[in-house]
Amino acid sequence: MKSGVHVLFVDDDPEILRFYEESVADEGYEISTAPTAEDAARLVREKPPDTIILDLDMPGMGGVEFCRLLKAGSETLTIPVVIVTGHGERDARLAALSAGADEFITKPITADELRLRIRNMLKLKSYTDRLSREQEVLDGMVRDRTKELQQTVQQLEKARLETIFRLSRAAEYKDEATGAHIKRISMYCGVLGRHLGLDEPDLRVLTHSAPLHDLGKIGIPDAILLKPGKLTKDEFKIMKTHTTLGAEILAGSDDVYLKAGSVIALSHHERWDGKGYPKGLAGEDIPLFGRIVAVADVFDALTSKRPYKDPMPFEQAASIVREGSGSQFDARITDAFSEEIGEFERIHRTVRHDA
């Protein structure tokens, strides 16, 4: 058994449960299985698992309802839940995401994919457990201070943890490069925002929120998102919905970082000349944070390896960004990019892998 790691599989099909068990037989996990959500709830009460693989459609309580039940409980909130869905279940995915699902697997499932997703969820569980322990230590220190300081620190920590938690769910969802990408985006935006004269509170919001720009890609099918060739017109139409999906996911929060993240997700593909999407905004009608992230995101996309292309040389990518001044991008921001090109080169050179 691998250090007491406990994985729970929930599916009403015994053949699928057997496939799950056989797929991870060599991983050393403690395995539990349940044919219904009601049985799974009993097992969770007896011994909370480290992650749950949960079918969406089951007799009795469905996967979305069970996920919502888990995320509503203080003792089960941080258990990562992977929802298993069929093709074309976009509405079901959004419902599951709203219920707190941390990951999705689309049928048919391969053993390799199952093992990879479980490993990612176990890393997420380890990370959130560590954050919880750190939060307990902070709470103990705060209790020794004044009531005002206690309230301030708790509020800041709650916002910080909420932002990190949501970001972490998205960051590891698709590929191993995502972690380095979001770090660079945050740092690039920090460089641009500081050059543009943003004050420290706004700069802090920008750098924390910018990595949420592509959160909506969690709702884009892998066949489109990871396609090695050029997208068809219909596929690109679906791809563009990641802007509105990201905004919808983050909408409604009272947290300043998530509010800004929603704005950024919706606006980072708008163009200065009005030819962008999803709303076709132009000029200063595009939120400033969206204009800043647009430059950082395009530059990083050009210089990064993707399933459909090799990374572009740094100087060539920088030249393309400059050429977009006044058409694709706000000229004030591309000027800042040019003047801070040395700092961009340093970040590009040093932030190449996940920490």
TIROMI-902906 format. One line per field, with one value per residue (C-alpha): residue number from 0; x, y, z. Coordinates in Angstrom, 2 decimals. Layout:
// residues N
nr <- [NUM, ...]
x <- [X, ...]
y <- [Y, ...]
z <- [Z, ...]
END
This chain:
// residues 355
nr <- [0, 1, 2, 3, 4, 5, 6, 7, 8, 9, 10, 11, 12, 13, 14, 15, 16, 17, 18, 19, 20, 21, 22, 23, 24, 25, 26, 27, 28, 29, 30, 31, 32, 33, 34, 35, 36, 37, 38, 39, 40, 41, 42, 43, 44, 45, 46, 47, 48, 49, 50, 51, 52, 53, 54, 55, 56, 57, 58, 59, 60, 61, 62, 63, 64, 65, 66, 67, 68, 69, 70, 71, 72, 73, 74, 75, 76, 77, 78, 79, 80, 81, 82, 83, 84, 85, 86, 87, 88, 89, 90, 91, 92, 93, 94, 95, 96, 97, 98, 99, 100, 101, 102, 103, 104, 105, 106, 107, 108, 109, 110, 111, 112, 113, 114, 115, 116, 117, 118, 119, 120, 121, 122, 123, 124, 125, 126, 127, 128, 129, 130, 131, 132, 133, 134, 135, 136, 137, 138, 139, 140, 141, 142, 143, 144, 145, 146, 147, 148, 149, 150, 151, 152, 153, 154, 155, 156, 157, 158, 159, 160, 161, 162, 163, 164, 165, 166, 167, 168, 169, 170, 171, 172, 173, 174, 175, 176, 177, 178, 179, 180, 181, 182, 183, 184, 185, 186, 187, 188, 189, 190, 191, 192, 193, 194, 195, 196, 197, 198, 199, 200, 201, 202, 203, 204, 205, 206, 207, 208, 209, 210, 211, 212, 213, 214, 215, 216, 217, 218, 219, 220, 221, 222, 223, 224, 225, 226, 227, 228, 229, 230, 231, 232, 233, 234, 235, 236, 237, 238, 239, 240, 241, 242, 243, 244, 245, 246, 247, 248, 249, 250, 251, 252, 253, 254, 255, 256, 257, 258, 259, 260, 261, 262, 263, 264, 265, 266, 267, 268, 269, 270, 271, 272, 273, 274, 275, 276, 277, 278, 279, 280, 281, 282, 283, 284, 285, 286, 287, 288, 289, 290, 291, 292, 293, 294, 295, 296, 297, 298, 299, 300, 301, 302, 303, 304, 305, 306, 307, 308, 309, 310, 311, 312, 313, 314, 315, 316, 317, 318, 319, 320, 321, 322, 323, 324, 325, 326, 327, 328, 329, 330, 331, 332, 333, 334, 335, 336, 337, 338, 339, 340, 341, 342, 343, 344, 345, 346, 347, 348, 349, 350, 351, 352, 353, 354]
x <- [0.00, 1.36, 1.71, -1.93, -3.30, -7.00, -8.91, -12.69, -14.35, -18.10, -19.98, -23.10, -21.43, -19.43, -17.35, -16.18, -15.34, -13.33, -11.51, -10.67, -9.26, -7.19, -5.85, -4.37, -3.54, 0.21, 0.00, -0.16, -3.34, -5.96, -9.03, -12.71, -15.62, -19.28, -22.16, -24.20, -23.62, -25.46, -22.97, -20.11, -21.35, -21.26, -17.69, -16.59, -17.97, -16.14, -12.82, -12.46, -10.54, -7.76, -9.61, -12.89, -13.58, -17.32, -19.67, -22.01, -25.15, -26.18, -29.48, -30.64, -28.37, -26.47, -22.82, -23.48, -25.67, -23.14, -20.29, -22.26, -22.87, -19.14, -18.11, -20.66, -19.06, -16.15, -14.48, -14.90, -14.50, -10.88, -11.32, -10.62, -13.54, -13.09, -16.37, -16.63, -18.75, -19.73, -19.10, -21.31, -22.26, -21.21, -24.16, -23.52, -19.86, -20.79, -23.25, -20.58, -18.06, -20.57, -21.00, -17.24, -15.84, -12.07, -11.52, -13.28, -12.59, -14.42, -15.42, -13.94, -11.22, -7.78, -5.85, -2.98, -5.30, -6.99, -3.66, -2.47, -5.63, -5.49, -1.86, -2.76, -5.60, -3.35, -0.89, -3.76, -4.89, -1.36, -1.17, -4.52, -3.73, -0.51, -2.37, -4.86, -2.05, -0.44, -3.79, -4.17, -0.76, -1.68, -4.98, -3.15, -0.82, -3.66, -5.66, -2.86, -3.23, -5.91, -9.42, -8.99, -5.75, -7.32, -10.23, -7.95, -5.53, -8.30, -10.05, -6.84, -5.93, -9.40, -9.23, -5.70, -6.52, -9.71, -7.78, -4.95, -7.40, -9.37, -6.23, -4.65, -7.69, -7.34, -3.53, -2.96, -6.06, -4.74, -0.95, 2.25, 3.33, 0.42, 2.12, 5.08, 2.78, 0.65, 3.74, 5.16, 1.84, 1.64, 5.23, 4.90, 1.73, 3.47, 6.27, 3.82, 1.51, 4.37, 5.73, 2.28, 2.14, -0.44, -0.50, 0.44, -3.14, -4.09, -0.80, -1.41, -4.89, -3.54, -0.75, -3.00, -5.87, -4.05, -3.34, -7.09, -7.36, -7.71, -9.71, -12.57, -10.45, -11.44, -14.75, -13.22, -13.00, -9.47, -9.89, -10.06, -7.80, -4.95, -5.46, -2.02, -3.29, -5.20, -8.71, -11.69, -14.07, -16.52, -13.75, -12.41, -15.92, -16.00, -12.47, -13.48, -16.12, -13.36, -13.58, -17.24, -16.90, -14.07, -16.06, -19.11, -17.08, -15.60, -18.71, -20.63, -17.75, -17.24, -13.47, -11.56, -9.18, -11.95, -13.91, -10.86, -10.24, -13.74, -13.13, -9.76, -11.11, -13.80, -11.64, -8.13, -8.91, -10.44, -8.40, -7.64, -9.11, -12.37, -11.75, -11.38, -13.84, -16.21, -17.77, -15.75, -14.78, -12.32, -9.85, -10.32, -13.69, -11.55, -10.72, -7.11, -6.34, -7.62, -5.37, -2.33, -2.99, -3.54, 0.07, 1.53, -0.57, 0.21, 3.92, 4.01, 1.93, 4.36, 7.42, 5.90, 5.61, 2.06, 0.58, 0.31, 3.62, 7.19, 8.21, 9.10, 12.47, 12.29, 13.18, 10.76, 7.92, 8.84, 8.76, 5.26, 4.00, 5.45, 3.84, 0.46, 0.77, -2.29, -4.16, -4.21, -2.78, -2.92, 0.16, 0.83, 1.20, 3.38, 5.62, 5.93, 6.70, 9.51, 11.01, 10.89, 12.11, 15.14, 12.91, 10.71, 13.81, 14.92, 11.51, 11.32, 14.77, 14.37, 10.71, 10.72, 9.50, 7.15, 8.73]
y <- [0.00, 3.45, 5.36, 4.77, 6.49, 5.68, 5.92, 5.48, 4.47, 5.05, 3.54, 1.40, -0.75, -3.61, -4.03, -0.43, -0.83, -3.92, -1.98, 0.80, -1.65, -3.47, -0.21, 0.91, -2.53, -1.83, 1.67, 0.44, 2.31, 1.20, 0.77, 1.07, 0.70, 1.63, 0.95, 3.96, 7.41, 6.33, 3.48, 5.84, 8.33, 5.59, 4.64, 8.27, 8.61, 5.46, 6.40, 9.56, 8.77, 10.88, 11.15, 9.97, 8.86, 9.45, 8.53, 11.34, 9.25, 6.71, 5.43, 7.27, 10.15, 11.36, 12.35, 16.11, 15.87, 13.67, 16.03, 18.99, 17.04, 16.36, 19.96, 21.22, 19.26, 20.77, 17.37, 16.35, 19.73, 19.14, 15.60, 15.93, 14.64, 13.48, 13.33, 10.77, 12.12, 11.16, 13.18, 16.21, 16.70, 20.36, 21.42, 18.51, 19.53, 23.08, 21.78, 19.50, 22.35, 24.53, 21.70, 21.75, 19.01, 19.28, 17.31, 15.55, 12.39, 11.84, 8.32, 6.09, 6.07, 4.53, 3.03, 5.48, 8.50, 7.17, 6.72, 10.20, 11.94, 10.14, 11.19, 14.82, 14.73, 13.24, 16.10, 18.57, 16.87, 17.05, 20.74, 21.66, 19.63, 21.58, 24.86, 23.78, 23.01, 26.38, 28.06, 26.39, 27.74, 31.23, 31.09, 30.26, 33.25, 35.61, 34.69, 36.19, 39.58, 42.21, 41.52, 43.96, 42.35, 38.91, 39.85, 41.47, 38.57, 35.98, 37.89, 38.20, 34.58, 33.38, 35.34, 34.14, 30.50, 30.67, 32.14, 29.61, 26.71, 27.62, 28.40, 25.08, 23.15, 24.72, 24.84, 21.10, 20.19, 19.80, 19.45, 19.64, 22.92, 24.88, 25.56, 27.35, 29.19, 30.74, 31.76, 33.56, 35.24, 36.55, 37.83, 39.38, 41.20, 42.40, 43.90, 45.65, 46.84, 48.29, 50.08, 51.52, 52.97, 50.73, 51.18, 48.24, 47.09, 47.04, 45.41, 42.70, 42.05, 41.90, 39.43, 37.13, 37.26, 37.13, 33.37, 32.75, 34.06, 30.61, 28.92, 28.39, 25.91, 23.37, 23.17, 22.74, 19.12, 17.72, 16.75, 20.46, 21.93, 19.47, 19.03, 18.90, 20.51, 23.64, 23.93, 23.91, 26.86, 25.02, 23.87, 27.40, 28.63, 26.19, 27.16, 30.82, 29.97, 29.50, 33.26, 33.22, 29.91, 31.29, 34.43, 32.34, 30.09, 33.04, 35.26, 35.98, 35.91, 38.77, 38.21, 40.98, 38.51, 36.36, 39.41, 40.62, 37.11, 37.02, 40.32, 39.12, 35.76, 37.54, 40.29, 38.97, 38.03, 41.39, 43.53, 47.25, 47.56, 45.85, 42.63, 40.38, 38.23, 37.50, 41.01, 42.84, 45.62, 48.27, 50.71, 51.71, 49.96, 46.87, 46.67, 47.61, 44.26, 42.48, 44.64, 43.87, 40.13, 40.09, 41.17, 38.80, 35.85, 36.24, 36.63, 33.55, 31.53, 32.42, 31.42, 28.22, 24.72, 23.65, 20.42, 22.12, 24.07, 24.46, 27.51, 30.65, 32.35, 35.13, 38.01, 36.87, 36.70, 40.13, 41.55, 40.15, 41.74, 45.10, 44.78, 44.42, 47.83, 49.97, 47.16, 44.05, 45.69, 48.97, 50.91, 52.15, 48.54, 47.43, 50.43, 49.20, 45.71, 47.08, 49.10, 46.10, 43.55, 42.71, 41.69, 39.65, 37.86, 37.05, 35.59, 33.68, 32.19, 31.28, 30.22, 27.16, 24.40, 23.95, 24.75]
z <- [0.00, -0.99, 2.29, 3.20, 0.10, -0.22, -3.53, -3.84, -7.13, -7.51, -10.47, -10.85, -13.54, -11.94, -15.09, -14.91, -11.22, -12.09, -14.82, -12.36, -9.82, -12.41, -13.85, -10.52, -9.11, -9.28, -7.77, -4.18, -3.25, -0.79, -3.02, -2.10, -4.52, -4.31, -6.75, -5.58, -4.14, -0.99, -0.46, -1.23, 1.39, 4.02, 3.03, 3.18, 6.71, 7.79, 6.22, 4.09, 0.87, -0.62, -3.94, -5.48, -9.07, -9.49, -12.33, -13.40, -14.04, -11.42, -10.03, -6.92, -5.99, -9.09, -9.30, -9.22, -6.12, -4.32, -5.26, -3.88, -0.66, -0.28, -0.95, 1.56, 4.40, 6.29, 6.70, 3.05, 1.30, 0.25, -1.05, -4.81, -6.90, -10.49, -12.43, -15.25, -18.13, -21.65, -24.81, -25.40, -21.74, -21.55, -19.38, -17.05, -16.78, -15.84, -13.25, -11.80, -11.75, -9.91, -7.42, -6.77, -9.04, -9.33, -12.54, -15.40, -17.40, -20.66, -21.67, -22.99, -20.36, -20.75, -17.86, -18.42, -18.26, -15.13, -13.36, -14.42, -13.23, -9.88, -9.40, -10.18, -7.67, -5.00, -5.55, -5.21, -1.98, -0.57, -1.46, 0.08, 3.21, 3.60, 3.17, 5.82, 8.26, 7.56, 8.06, 11.47, 12.52, 11.31, 13.17, 16.39, 15.97, 15.08, 18.19, 20.26, 18.60, 18.56, 17.30, 14.42, 13.27, 13.58, 11.35, 8.76, 8.52, 8.35, 5.58, 3.56, 4.13, 3.15, -0.10, -0.79, -0.14, -2.19, -5.12, -4.86, -4.52, -7.64, -9.56, -8.59, -9.84, -13.25, -13.38, -13.45, -15.42, -18.94, -19.19, -17.21, -18.84, -17.43, -14.09, -15.67, -18.09, -15.36, -13.38, -16.39, -17.17, -13.60, -13.70, -17.17, -16.10, -12.97, -15.05, -17.40, -14.63, -12.61, -15.67, -16.38, -12.87, -11.20, -7.43, -5.22, -4.43, -8.14, -9.05, -6.46, -7.86, -11.43, -10.69, -8.64, -11.13, -14.48, -14.25, -14.28, -17.87, -19.47, -16.72, -19.19, -21.15, -18.53, -20.40, -23.88, -25.16, -25.22, -28.87, -29.70, -27.04, -27.68, -31.43, -33.12, -36.35, -37.33, -35.92, -38.23, -38.25, -36.00, -33.66, -33.34, -32.56, -29.65, -28.58, -28.37, -25.77, -23.18, -22.59, -21.60, -19.76, -17.63, -16.85, -15.89, -13.60, -11.70, -11.71, -8.53, -6.04, -3.55, -3.68, -5.49, -7.17, -8.59, -9.74, -11.64, -12.95, -14.42, -16.23, -17.52, -18.70, -20.70, -22.21, -22.86, -26.49, -27.36, -29.78, -29.70, -33.23, -32.23, -34.20, -31.18, -29.25, -27.58, -27.59, -30.22, -27.81, -29.01, -27.50, -23.89, -23.77, -23.17, -19.43, -18.68, -17.03, -20.15, -22.37, -20.22, -20.11, -23.90, -24.49, -21.89, -23.07, -26.78, -26.11, -23.89, -26.37, -29.17, -27.14, -25.70, -27.13, -27.92, -29.32, -32.70, -32.83, -31.62, -29.56, -31.53, -30.94, -28.35, -30.67, -33.38, -30.84, -29.44, -32.97, -33.57, -30.35, -31.39, -34.85, -33.14, -31.50, -32.20, -33.95, -31.80, -28.69, -26.79, -27.98, -24.44, -23.29, -26.21, -25.49, -21.91, -23.28, -25.45, -22.61, -20.27, -22.83, -20.69, -17.78, -20.14, -21.43, -17.87, -16.96, -20.26, -19.63, -15.97, -15.53, -17.77, -15.46, -12.53, -9.20]
END
